[in-house]
Amino acid sequence: MPKIVFLPNEDLCPEGAVVEAEEGQTVLEAAKANNIDIEHACEMSCACTTCHVVIREGFDSLEESDELEDDMLDKAWGLEPESRLSCQALVTKEDLVVEIPKYTLNHAKENH
């Protein structure tokens, strides 16, 4: 079973985390299943950028992003060449190292 290493994020996982993921699961689904609450304002419909992450290792193992995701990513704060929307990035057999950016474009975050 592939693993995802989430690098430390001050708000979501201060110590970082290593989680197991199932192939075909999104990075966001794997995070949520392990109590890492990556924001996802559009309910995983690829209509915003709040779940933007940077894939630090394993990026090439992911399927390429589609045009809709690329259009959304163009609006993401802190875009990098290895940026993905975690609701669209499907886990494969390879382990991943993921950085959750400190900021998103959803400045009015709601507390649940």
Buried (B, 14 or more C-beta within 10 A) or exposed (E): EBBBBBBEBEEBBEEBBEBBBEEEBBBBBBBBEBEBEBBBBBEBEBEBBBBBBBBBEBBEBBEEBEEEBEEBBEEBBBBBEBBBBBBBBBBBEBBBBBBBBEEBEBEEEEEE
